[in-house]
Amino acid sequence: MTRRALLAAIAILSGCATSHHAWHGNPAMQPAIDVPTHFLVPGRGGKMEEPAPGQCRNPMIDPRDGTRITLQQSSEGRGLYRVPAGRYGVRPGELLVVECGTGRVIGVVKP
């Protein structure tokens, strides 16, 4: 009975690891270029704040020059953001993948 329980647990956990999101195991993910160490989020009184765990924020802001990136979709604490043309190595039809709780860039994908 223990062997069956173990096999069932492995099967369940394997299913949880599978996902169809653009950032999971996507061999087409490319590195981003010239990104900040992390993006910030708008706070109260117009001040920029560090991102916090929870929902992805919109917009996120490059603290170096104020460039705003716009959330298109999010899941599992990561967001796909549209960026201004020519920024961060993102080409037309691609989006920047950002870890929402830290503001760190993960890469560039074509969803």
Sequence and secondary structure as in RCSB ss.txt:
>XXXX:A:sequence
MTRRALLAAIAILSGCATSHHAWHGNPAMQPAIDVPTHFLVPGRGGKMEEPAPGQCRNPMIDPRDGTRITLQQSS
EGRGLYRVPAGRYGVRPGELLVVECGTGRVIGVVKP
>XXXX:A:secstr
 HHHHHHHHHHHHHHHH   STTSS TT B  SS  SS BEE GGG EE   SSS  SSEE TTT  EEEEEEEE
TTEEEEE  TTSTT  TT EEEEETTTTEEEEEE  
